[in-house]
Structures are given as C-alpha cells and as structure tokens.
Amino acid sequence: MAKAVKLADIAVKLNVSTVTVSKALSNQKGVSEELREKIKRLADDMGYRQPSTIKKEAENTSYNIGVVIGELFLDKYQSFYWQMYQAVTTKGVSKGCFTLLEVVSKEEENGLYMPKLIQEQKVDGLIVIGRLNDAYLAQINKFAGVPIMYLDFYNDKETCDAVISNSYFGSYMLTKHLIEMGHRKIAYVGTILATDSITDRYFGYAKALMEQGIEINNDWVINDRTADIAKIYVDPKTLLLEDMPTAYVCNCDLTASYVVKILQEAGYKVPEDISIVGFDNYLYPGMCDVGITSYEVDFKEMAKNAINSMVKKITNTMYKSGVVIVQGKVIHKESVARIN
C-alpha cells in the first residue's frame, strides 16, 4: 500500500508551513489565490486526499472478513464460541462487512493446511477466534497476505493484534470474593500454560492469595485438559483429596460444571460444603444444576473492537496496533457460600 501523502509533504515542496497548506486546501482566508491554486495543483499531482474523504470512503465500503475457528472449539458444549462468532457477524453487518466462516479441523491444523478463505483470496481481513497451535498461526501470518486479528487469545510468540477479555483481573476479583466470604483453602482448576488465558487467570488467582498472605498449595493447582486444549477432562482423583479445599476457582464455567458434578457424586454439596467460581458466564443449558458465580466476558464489546480494528487495519486509517483488553464483570449466583 502506497504511503499516504501528508500536509507536511506538500509544505516541504513549496517551502511553506503546514498551516498554510491546510488553509489553502480547506479554502480558508489568509492565503493568496495564486498560492492557493499552486498548493491545490501540487496536492492533486502528489495524490493527496483529505482525511475526511478517506474516512467517508472507508465507511461506505464493504469488506469480506474471514473468521477461522478450530473445530474443537465448536463442540456442542463450547457454544460460547458460536455466540462470539454471531456477535462478530452482527457487528460486521452494522459496519457494512460480510463475514465468511471456515472451521479448521485438527488434521488441517496439524498439517498446516491454510484455510480456503486465504488460498482462494476471498477475504480482505481475517479474524481467528480461539487459539490454534503456534505453527499454524505462524503459517497463517506468513501466507495470509491480509490483516489478521486474534479474538479471545493473544500470541506471545510473535507481534500480533488481538482482542481479549481481562482474564487476570477477572480471576483476581473472583478469588478475592471467595476470600471475602471467609475462604482461605482455595484451589485453582486449569492447566497452566495450556493457553494464555488459563495462565493469566492462574496469576490473578495467585495475586489475590498472595495479597492476603495465603500460601499456594501446589496440590490444589489442578489440570483440566491435556494436549487437546479444547477438550476438558478433570480427573476426580485430583479433586478428591485427603485435605480438601473449601473453594475452587475454575478457569471456565464448563470446567466448573465438571467440578460440581464430581463433588456432588462424591457426596459434597455446592455451595454448602464447597464453593465454586467459574469464568465466561456462559454454560451450555443442562450442564449444571447449580448457578455458577462467574466473570462475565463481554463478547459483544470484544466483537465490536475486533471489527472496528479490522476495518481500520484494512483501510490503514488511524489504526493503533496491539492487544485490546475488554473488561467484564463478576456475576454472583448460588455457587458461593460464606464460611466462618
């Protein structure tokens, strides 16, 4: 993309100030007619375009935005990502954009097969929802040829643009709530380093404990998944310990629902015996008979940021690269009880 011509570029050519150039192009007083015409001719020759014109054209242009999601994230119990995709689509339509969804299979991901949306050059930009493996992401960045945005994760292996929820702060607030309710024996359920968000949530949990002088018990840091990061499995043996916690901070509501089920089958009541908190405030209907206190992810605001940023990236209009962190809020339900 050619570099945009600026007022300063025109000013240097004519040895005048940028203020003079601005006045001439906007037909303001203070510039002679001779100089005004000279400035306008040079601006035309150099291909200068008013920012307001560029913005208006961008707003009136439709773009095709590809959305790529790994198939594991679209399991029937992972419909949170369907909700996020729908939010992206809704926001895209409001911006005059069309979204095209492609689901990437595990075989395609492991084989580094690029999405057909990229191979066939069908899109002007690409949003990746849910973390795919590092090699696949590197391949996409190398061959996509269009602006890329990550949604609900970021990649510390490379420079990236992403929109994420505030995992660290959300988990911190949930753990702090448990402490305020009298709990000090608090476990964390989530496989650290499996994803950036799970790790960030662990650190939020750890900070809340450390602030209160509560030592982290490594036996109470419990895995909930293996190499297939979207497949959740909590081993009952890791939960049902001789020295039981009084509360569990779970990295997502789906994991929390499994924890509730395991505890109930072992004869514990939630929250009378043990309290549980989750994350996302989204759970497939029928998965749990207890309302789980959770940190609600504002996926509509995340989708809004992703689409707005993508349009700016495509048009090269006032775009600031980096990671955008979207705040959520704690939603109190029935899974937490006060203890003495």
N, C-alpha and C positions, 0 to 999 in steps of 0.2 A: 504494500500500500504506500503510495507516494506521501511524502511528508507534507502536512498542511502548511499553506503559506500564512504567515502571521503579519500583523501590522508592522512589527519591528523590521521584518524583511523588506517591506516596501519603503519604510522610513530610511533605512540604511542606503538603499539605492539612490534616493533623492536627497540624502543629507538633510532630512527634516526630522522633527520629533514624531513619536507615535501618536501624540495628541493631535497634531496637525493632520496626520493621515486619517485618524478616526473621525475628526470633524469633517474632512473632505468627503469621506465615503458615506457619512450619515447626513450630508447636506446641512451642516450647522454653520453658523456665522463664524467669522474670524479667519477665513481662508479666501484668498483671491480666486476669481473664476478661472484664471489661467492655470494657477497651481492645482486647483481642484480637478480640472479636466486632465491635467498631467498625471495626477495621482490615480484617478479613475482608470485612465488608459493603461497605466503600468499594472494596476491591480488586476485588470482583465487579462493582460498579457501573461502575468505570473500565475493566473488561475486562482486568485484569492476568492474565498467565499465567506460571506458573513456567518458568524456562529449561529445566529437566529435562523438562517436559511438551512444550514446543515441540520440543526435540531428539528426543524419542521419537516424536512425531508425524511429524517430518520423515524419520526413519529408516524409518518404516513406510509412507511414501507413495511411490507410483510416479510417475515423471515421464517424459514423452516428450522426448527430447533429439534435436534435428535435427543432422545432420552434413552440411556442404556442402563439396564438393571440386571444383575445376576439372577439366574433362575432360583437359586436357593432363597433369595430374599422375598420371593413371591409365593412361598409355601402358604397354605390357607391360614396358618396361624401367624404369618408375618404380614398380614394385610395392612399394617401400618404403612408399608411402602406403597401399596396401592393408593392409600389416602394421600400420601405425599405426591405421588405422580399425578393424581387428579387435581391437587392444588396447583401443581406446575402447569397443567393443561389449562385450567381455569384462568390463571394469571396470564398465560401466554395468549389466550384468546382476547383478553382485555387489552393486550398490547398489539393486537393485530398479527400475532405469530401463530404458526401451526406447529404442533408437536407430533413427532413420529417416534413411537416406542419400539425398541428392539430388546428382547430378552436374550441374554448371553448364557448359554449352557456351560456347565462345568468343563465339558470336553473342549468347547471353543475357548474358554478362558485359559485352561492349562496348555492348549495347543497354540495359544497366541494368535487365534484367527480373528482378524479385525471385523467389527460389525459391518454388515452390508450397507448400513447408512453411510459409512465412511468409504467403503470400497466403491460404491456407486455414486459417491459425491452428491448425496441427496439433501444434505443439510448445510446451513450456514454457521451453526454452532452446535456443541454437544454438551449435554449435562449428564454426568454419571451419578446415579443415586445408589448409595450403599457401596461399601468398599469391595473392590475386586483386588486380585493379588498384584503385588508390586510390579512383576514382569509384564503383566497385561496392561497395567496403567502406563508403564514406560513405553510400551509399544504403541498405545493409542496416542500418547503425546508426540511420539516420533513421526507417525504417519497420518494423523488426522487431517492436518492442513487447515483446520478451522479452530476458532476459540473454544476452549474447554473449561467447564466449571464442575467442581465436585459438590455434591449435596449430601449432607448428613455425615460427612467424613472429610478428613484432610490427609495429605500425604507428605510426611516429613522427609521422604527420600528425594524430593525434587521441589522446585519452585512451583507452586500451584495456586489457583484461585478456588476458594471454597466457601460454602455457607454451612455453618454447623450450629447445633444447639449448645447451650452453655453447660456441658457435661460436668465440668469441675465444680462450678458454683452450685448446680442443681443437687449433686450428690452431697456436697458440703452442707447445704441447707436441710436436706433430708436427715443426715446423720445428726446435725445439730438439734433438730426437732426431737429425735429419739433421746438424745442426752437430756434435753429439757423435760422430757417425760419420765426421767428417772433412770434411764438405761445406761449402763456402763460396760456391760458384756455384749458387745456389738460385733457381729461377723459381717464380712463382705462376700457376696457371691458374684463372681465374674472372673473369667480367665484373663489375668493381666497380660498385656502385650498382644492379645488376640486381635484387638482393634484399638485405634487411638482413643475412641470414645470410652471404651471399657476401662482403659488405663487412666484416662482423665478422671473418670468417676471414682476410681480407687483412690486417687490422690486427693480428691475432695473429701472422701470418707476419712482418709488418714489425717488430713489437716484438722478436721473437726475433733477427732480424738486427741490429737497432739495438743490442741489448744486447752483441753481440759485435763491434761496430764494423764490420759488413759493410754496405757501401753497396747500396741497392736500385737495380738496373739496370732502367730503365723498359722496355727491350726484352724483359725477361724477365717482365713482367706481361702475361699473355696472355688474351684473351677466349675464352669458351667458349659464348656464346649471344648472341642478338640481342633484339629486342623481345619475342618469344615466350619468356618466361623459362624455361619448362619444356622447351623444345626445345634440345638440346645439339648444338653443332657446333664442332669445333676445326679451324681451317684449318691444314693441315700446314705451310704457308709460315711461319706464326708460330712454329712449334715448331723447325723445322729451320733453325737459324741458323748463320752462319759461326763465331760464338763460342758454343758450346753450353754450357748449364748441366750440372752433374753430377747435379742432382736437381730434381724438380718437386713442389711442394706443390699438390695439386688440391683444389678446393673440395668435391668429392663423389666417391664411388667410380665413378659412371658416367662422369664426365669423365676420371677416372684411367684407366679401361679404354680409352677412345678414345686417350688419350695413349700408352699402352703399345702399342696396335695401330699407330699412326702411326710410332712409333720403331722397332718391330720391322720394319715394311715398308721402313724406310729403312736397315736393316742393323744397328741398335743392339740390344744385349741388355740386358734388365732382369732383375736389377739389376747385372750385371757391368759394363756401360758407364754406365748412368744409373739412378738410384734414383727411385722414385715413392712418394708417400703420398697417401691419399685421405681421405674423411670420410664417416661414416654406418656403416661396416662392414656395408653391405648392397649386394649386386650381383646382378642377375638371372643365374641359372645359365647358364653357357656364354659369358658376355660377355668373359671374360678368362682366359687360361691361366696367369696369374701371381697368386699370393695377394697382395693389396694391403694393406700396413700402413695402418691406418686408425684414426680416433677413433670408437669405437662409441657411437652415440646410444641412450640408454636409453629407447626409445619406450614401454615398459610403464610406467615411472615417470612419463613425461610424460602418458600417458593417465590414470593414476591421479590425478595432480594436476589435470588438466583436469576429470575427472568430479567429484571431491570439491569443487573450487572452484565448479563449475556448480551442484551441489546446494545449496551454501551461498548462492550468489547468488539462486537461485530462492526459497529459504526465508528469505532475509535473516538467516541465522543465523551470527553471528561470522565474517563474510566480510571479508577484507582485500584490497582491490583492488590491481592492479599486475601486473608481469611476474615470473613464476617461472622461474628458470634451473635446469635439471636437469643435473647433472654426468654425464659419460660416462667412458670410459677408452680409452687407447691400446691397440690390439690389434696385436701385432707378427707380421708374416707374412714373406713371402720377397722383397718388392719393394725392400728397402733393403740396400745393401752398404756396408761400411766402405771408405774410401779413405785413401790416405796424404796 
